[in-house]
Amino acid sequence: MTPIRTRPSVLTLSTMTTESKTLASVGATIYESPDGGKTIYAREHGSSHRTLVRSDNAVLEMQQAIKLRDKLLDIIFLSKTVPALKEQLDKLEMLYTLIKNENN
């Protein structure tokens, strides 16, 4: 396996792959990648707290899209009991339909 370059001056000293993630260690810092190197987290040896070191833009965009989808679902459910929210959603849906029809 090719070592993961984490910073211009730091190269991992050892790597090992488990079923779900790649681990690389430099001194007391452990670098983990749950997706084969697209996203890399760093944590101190013996700690469960980890810090994002690098993230592939596609992965980050997907995480943001999932968060937005969840918010929109919450808004839709809340609009069933909040008339002002329902009214704004209806306007948004109308605007969306107009734009979509213009682009087709």
Summary of the structure (lengths in Angstrom):
residues: 104
radius of gyration: 21.7
end to end distance: 47.6
largest distance: 59.7
contacts: 235
relative contact order: 0.08
helix: 41%
strand: 29%
